[in-house]
């Protein structure tokens, strides 16, 4: 349980029992990371069901679905998403981009891309023809499962703070094996639930993530991990919309 509470304390804003960060609890912390996605997914489903019962309009349902992931995580991944876009938009060297990532101030490009993110997410949630509960639930788990795998596979840039602490403390081989198995199961569940196009969308962003981290930034960092989680979830939502609209046309 200490391992789970450590994961929730680090990657969510939910109140959890205090635990001391020790090597023993850090070994398998990334295995608990997808559980945060499970909580987000369940809350999104409950909100959607509530909206159906109370006959809320789609626009109100979409507002809640945009807000819930941020409220649960405290915006930790969104912060990395914003910093990454600031750094990418500089078109500088890997060292220059890393300097921008470390800058606590938010830049113009970060604001622009956060606004675009929520405009697109809000539009997709509003326009989604049919709320498929299983794919939506598992999508938040899959993004975090793939993020955990990246810590055991990608090159991690020196001085990456807590990310390196988690990566160095992890039992990488065991964590990678278990998370890979979880990714396969989650992908199968998404497909069986009627969201098969979401899976290639998530893996496309995963491989784009590796290229971005190692070629443009000289290694993985916490901000890039946040960029991946947010981007993968947006692309999976877009893929679900696209699949349903294409199916209706065909």
GIPEGI-V15773 format. One record per residue. N is the residue number from 1. SS is DSSP state (H for helix, E for strand, C for the rest). PSI is psi in degrees with one decimal (NA if undefined). D_CENTER is the distance of its C-alpha to the mean C-alpha in whole Angstrom. Layout:
n=N ss=SS psi=PSI d_center=D_CENTER
n=N ss=SS psi=PSI d_center=D_CENTER
This chain:
n=1 ss=C psi=-32.4 d_center=23
n=2 ss=H psi=-36.9 d_center=22
n=3 ss=H psi=-42.6 d_center=20
n=4 ss=H psi=-44.8 d_center=18
n=5 ss=H psi=-35.0 d_center=19
n=6 ss=H psi=-43.2 d_center=18
n=7 ss=H psi=-44.5 d_center=14
n=8 ss=H psi=-35.9 d_center=14
n=9 ss=H psi=-34.4 d_center=16
n=10 ss=H psi=-42.4 d_center=14
n=11 ss=H psi=11.5 d_center=11
n=12 ss=C psi=168.9 d_center=12
n=13 ss=C psi=11.4 d_center=15
n=14 ss=C psi=142.2 d_center=17
n=15 ss=C psi=124.9 d_center=20
n=16 ss=C psi=160.3 d_center=21
n=17 ss=C psi=144.1 d_center=24
n=18 ss=C psi=134.6 d_center=24
n=19 ss=C psi=147.9 d_center=24
n=20 ss=C psi=131.8 d_center=25
n=21 ss=C psi=100.7 d_center=23
n=22 ss=C psi=164.9 d_center=25
n=23 ss=H psi=-36.2 d_center=25
n=24 ss=H psi=-38.1 d_center=25
n=25 ss=H psi=-21.7 d_center=22
n=26 ss=H psi=-18.9 d_center=20
n=27 ss=C psi=-39.6 d_center=21
n=28 ss=C psi=23.0 d_center=19
n=29 ss=H psi=-38.5 d_center=16
n=30 ss=H psi=-19.3 d_center=13
n=31 ss=H psi=-25.6 d_center=15
n=32 ss=H psi=-10.0 d_center=14
n=33 ss=H psi=-44.1 d_center=10
n=34 ss=H psi=-20.8 d_center=9
n=35 ss=H psi=-29.4 d_center=12
n=36 ss=H psi=-39.3 d_center=10
n=37 ss=H psi=-35.9 d_center=8
n=38 ss=H psi=-42.1 d_center=12
n=39 ss=H psi=-45.2 d_center=13
n=40 ss=H psi=-46.2 d_center=11
n=41 ss=H psi=-42.8 d_center=12
n=42 ss=H psi=-40.8 d_center=15
n=43 ss=H psi=-37.9 d_center=16
n=44 ss=H psi=-39.8 d_center=15
n=45 ss=H psi=-43.5 d_center=17
n=46 ss=H psi=-40.9 d_center=20
n=47 ss=H psi=-42.9 d_center=20
n=48 ss=H psi=-41.9 d_center=20
n=49 ss=H psi=-40.3 d_center=23
n=50 ss=H psi=-41.4 d_center=24
n=51 ss=H psi=-36.3 d_center=24
n=52 ss=H psi=-43.2 d_center=26
n=53 ss=H psi=-42.1 d_center=29
n=54 ss=C psi=2.3 d_center=30
n=55 ss=C psi=39.4 d_center=30
n=56 ss=C psi=148.6 d_center=27
n=57 ss=C psi=157.3 d_center=27
n=58 ss=H psi=-31.3 d_center=24
n=59 ss=H psi=-34.8 d_center=23
n=60 ss=H psi=-38.3 d_center=23
n=61 ss=H psi=-44.0 d_center=21
n=62 ss=H psi=-38.2 d_center=18
n=63 ss=H psi=-42.8 d_center=18
n=64 ss=H psi=-39.4 d_center=17
n=65 ss=H psi=-28.0 d_center=14
n=66 ss=H psi=-35.3 d_center=13
n=67 ss=H psi=-35.8 d_center=14
n=68 ss=H psi=-48.1 d_center=13
n=69 ss=H psi=-35.7 d_center=9
n=70 ss=H psi=-40.5 d_center=11
n=71 ss=H psi=-39.2 d_center=14
n=72 ss=H psi=-42.5 d_center=12
n=73 ss=H psi=-13.3 d_center=10
n=74 ss=C psi=10.9 d_center=13
n=75 ss=C psi=13.8 d_center=11
n=76 ss=H psi=-39.7 d_center=10
n=77 ss=H psi=-33.9 d_center=7
n=78 ss=H psi=-33.7 d_center=9
n=79 ss=H psi=-44.4 d_center=12
n=80 ss=H psi=-37.4 d_center=11
n=81 ss=H psi=-45.8 d_center=10
n=82 ss=H psi=-46.4 d_center=13
n=83 ss=H psi=-38.2 d_center=15
n=84 ss=H psi=-41.6 d_center=14
n=85 ss=H psi=-34.6 d_center=15
n=86 ss=H psi=-46.3 d_center=18
n=87 ss=H psi=-44.5 d_center=19
n=88 ss=H psi=-37.5 d_center=19
n=89 ss=H psi=-12.2 d_center=21
n=90 ss=H psi=-24.1 d_center=24
n=91 ss=C psi=30.1 d_center=24
n=92 ss=C psi=-170.0 d_center=26
n=93 ss=C psi=170.5 d_center=26
n=94 ss=H psi=-37.7 d_center=23
n=95 ss=H psi=-40.9 d_center=25
n=96 ss=H psi=-40.7 d_center=25
n=97 ss=H psi=-38.1 d_center=21
n=98 ss=H psi=-35.0 d_center=21
n=99 ss=H psi=-40.2 d_center=23
n=100 ss=H psi=-38.8 d_center=21
n=101 ss=H psi=-34.3 d_center=18
n=102 ss=H psi=-14.9 d_center=20
n=103 ss=C psi=122.5 d_center=22
n=104 ss=C psi=-13.5 d_center=21
n=105 ss=C psi=146.5 d_center=22
n=106 ss=C psi=138.0 d_center=20
n=107 ss=C psi=174.1 d_center=22
n=108 ss=H psi=-44.7 d_center=23
n=109 ss=H psi=-30.4 d_center=20
n=110 ss=H psi=-44.8 d_center=17
n=111 ss=H psi=-43.7 d_center=19
n=112 ss=H psi=-46.8 d_center=20
n=113 ss=H psi=-29.4 d_center=16
n=114 ss=H psi=-43.8 d_center=15
n=115 ss=H psi=-45.3 d_center=17
n=116 ss=H psi=-39.5 d_center=17
n=117 ss=H psi=-49.1 d_center=13
n=118 ss=H psi=-31.3 d_center=15
n=119 ss=H psi=-46.8 d_center=18
n=120 ss=H psi=-45.7 d_center=16
n=121 ss=H psi=-43.4 d_center=14
n=122 ss=H psi=-42.7 d_center=17
n=123 ss=H psi=-41.3 d_center=19
n=124 ss=H psi=-43.2 d_center=17
n=125 ss=H psi=-37.2 d_center=17
n=126 ss=H psi=-40.3 d_center=20
n=127 ss=H psi=-10.4 d_center=21
n=128 ss=C psi=115.7 d_center=20
n=129 ss=C psi=-41.9 d_center=23
n=130 ss=C psi=127.7 d_center=22
n=131 ss=C psi=104.1 d_center=20
n=132 ss=C psi=108.0 d_center=19
n=133 ss=H psi=-45.2 d_center=18
n=134 ss=H psi=-49.9 d_center=17
n=135 ss=H psi=-40.2 d_center=15
n=136 ss=H psi=-44.9 d_center=13
n=137 ss=H psi=-49.0 d_center=13
n=138 ss=H psi=-21.2 d_center=12
n=139 ss=H psi=-38.3 d_center=9
n=140 ss=H psi=-28.2 d_center=7
n=141 ss=H psi=-40.6 d_center=8
n=142 ss=H psi=-40.7 d_center=8
n=143 ss=H psi=-39.3 d_center=5
n=144 ss=H psi=-28.8 d_center=5
n=145 ss=H psi=-46.1 d_center=9
n=146 ss=H psi=-35.7 d_center=9
n=147 ss=H psi=-40.5 d_center=7
n=148 ss=H psi=-38.8 d_center=10
n=149 ss=H psi=-37.7 d_center=13
n=150 ss=H psi=-32.5 d_center=12
n=151 ss=H psi=-21.5 d_center=14
n=152 ss=H psi=-6.2 d_center=17
n=153 ss=H psi=-44.1 d_center=17
n=154 ss=C psi=157.7 d_center=17
n=155 ss=C psi=130.3 d_center=19
n=156 ss=E psi=128.1 d_center=18
n=157 ss=C psi=137.1 d_center=20
n=158 ss=C psi=144.3 d_center=23
n=159 ss=C psi=27.1 d_center=22
n=160 ss=C psi=15.5 d_center=18
n=161 ss=C psi=-130.3 d_center=19
n=162 ss=H psi=-31.1 d_center=17
n=163 ss=H psi=-45.3 d_center=15
n=164 ss=H psi=-34.5 d_center=18
n=165 ss=H psi=-45.5 d_center=19
n=166 ss=H psi=-42.9 d_center=17
n=167 ss=H psi=-43.1 d_center=17
n=168 ss=H psi=-30.6 d_center=21
n=169 ss=H psi=-9.9 d_center=21
n=170 ss=C psi=149.7 d_center=20
n=171 ss=C psi=85.3 d_center=22
n=172 ss=H psi=-44.1 d_center=20
n=173 ss=H psi=-46.9 d_center=22
n=174 ss=H psi=-43.2 d_center=22
n=175 ss=H psi=-44.0 d_center=18
n=176 ss=H psi=-42.4 d_center=18
n=177 ss=H psi=-47.1 d_center=20
n=178 ss=H psi=-41.7 d_center=18
n=179 ss=H psi=-34.1 d_center=15
n=180 ss=H psi=-43.0 d_center=16
n=181 ss=H psi=-39.7 d_center=18
n=182 ss=H psi=-38.6 d_center=15
n=183 ss=H psi=-38.9 d_center=14
n=184 ss=H psi=-45.6 d_center=17
n=185 ss=H psi=-44.0 d_center=18
n=186 ss=H psi=-41.1 d_center=14
n=187 ss=H psi=-42.0 d_center=15
n=188 ss=H psi=-40.2 d_center=19
n=189 ss=H psi=-40.4 d_center=18
n=190 ss=H psi=-43.4 d_center=16
n=191 ss=H psi=-44.7 d_center=19
n=192 ss=H psi=-28.4 d_center=21
n=193 ss=C psi=-0.1 d_center=20
n=194 ss=C psi=19.5 d_center=21
n=195 ss=C psi=41.6 d_center=17
n=196 ss=H psi=-31.2 d_center=18
n=197 ss=H psi=-18.6 d_center=17
n=198 ss=H psi=-30.4 d_center=14
n=199 ss=H psi=-53.9 d_center=14
n=200 ss=H psi=-31.0 d_center=15
n=201 ss=H psi=-44.2 d_center=13
n=202 ss=H psi=-42.5 d_center=10
n=203 ss=H psi=-29.9 d_center=13
n=204 ss=H psi=-46.6 d_center=14
n=205 ss=H psi=-33.7 d_center=11
n=206 ss=H psi=-45.5 d_center=11
n=207 ss=H psi=-30.9 d_center=14
n=208 ss=H psi=-36.4 d_center=14
n=209 ss=H psi=-44.9 d_center=12
n=210 ss=H psi=-43.8 d_center=15
n=211 ss=H psi=-43.7 d_center=17
n=212 ss=H psi=-45.2 d_center=16
n=213 ss=H psi=-45.7 d_center=16
n=214 ss=H psi=-32.5 d_center=19
n=215 ss=H psi=-36.2 d_center=21
n=216 ss=H psi=-26.8 d_center=20
n=217 ss=C psi=-2.9 d_center=19
n=218 ss=C psi=17.5 d_center=21
n=219 ss=C psi=164.3 d_center=18
n=220 ss=E psi=145.9 d_center=15
n=221 ss=C psi=170.4 d_center=14
n=222 ss=H psi=-38.0 d_center=12
n=223 ss=H psi=-41.2 d_center=11
n=224 ss=H psi=-35.1 d_center=11
n=225 ss=H psi=-39.1 d_center=8
n=226 ss=H psi=-41.0 d_center=6
n=227 ss=H psi=-41.7 d_center=8
n=228 ss=H psi=-48.2 d_center=6
n=229 ss=H psi=-47.7 d_center=2
n=230 ss=H psi=-44.1 d_center=5
n=231 ss=H psi=-42.8 d_center=7
n=232 ss=H psi=-41.7 d_center=6
n=233 ss=H psi=-37.3 d_center=6
n=234 ss=H psi=-42.2 d_center=9
n=235 ss=H psi=-37.9 d_center=11
n=236 ss=H psi=-38.9 d_center=11
n=237 ss=H psi=-43.2 d_center=12
n=238 ss=H psi=-38.5 d_center=14
n=239 ss=H psi=-38.2 d_center=15
n=240 ss=H psi=-42.2 d_center=16
n=241 ss=H psi=-48.1 d_center=18
n=242 ss=H psi=-44.1 d_center=20
n=243 ss=H psi=-43.1 d_center=21
n=244 ss=H psi=-40.7 d_center=22
n=245 ss=H psi=-40.7 d_center=24
n=246 ss=H psi=-39.0 d_center=26
n=247 ss=H psi=-36.0 d_center=27
n=248 ss=H psi=-37.2 d_center=29
n=249 ss=H psi=-43.3 d_center=30
n=250 ss=C psi=NA d_center=31
